[in-house]
């Protein structure tokens, strides 16, 4: 079963499949080694391609602490959106944790 799973992952992430998926769904390939070539073919995707090249997971530094941090952020945004606090006040509250 693991061998079949590995085979599937290999198939989905190879160059041909990655480009085919990107082209058919109008997406940027997630394989960074394919982005420049794809952008040459689809120049309107350049901004997205550049973002993918430098993208990092939000959880990379916080790991298991991400849900707690996300809740603080979401609560601060909600305070500002609803007018319960100014953006500066909500930001200050979020910084306190």
Phi, psi and omega in degrees: 000317179296323179297320179293320178297317178296321178296319178296313180299317178299316180297314184289336184255003179288164186303311184298313181293318180302315179291321179298316178296314180300314182293317184286335182251004181055054179238167173266135178300143179278346174283113185297335179288350180256350189295313184300316178296321179294319180295328175299324179278328184228074187299335181291352178264008185303312182300320179292320179299318179296323178295318181294323180300327184250005183294144175224147179296139178299332184272358186304316182271327184269337179054235183294344179277353182304314181302321179294314179296319180298320179297318178299316180296310182299319179296320179295317178298317180297319177300316181290318182295320183276355179080008178288344177206154173288167178300319179296319179295316180295321179295317178297319179296319179297323180295334178284343178099000000 
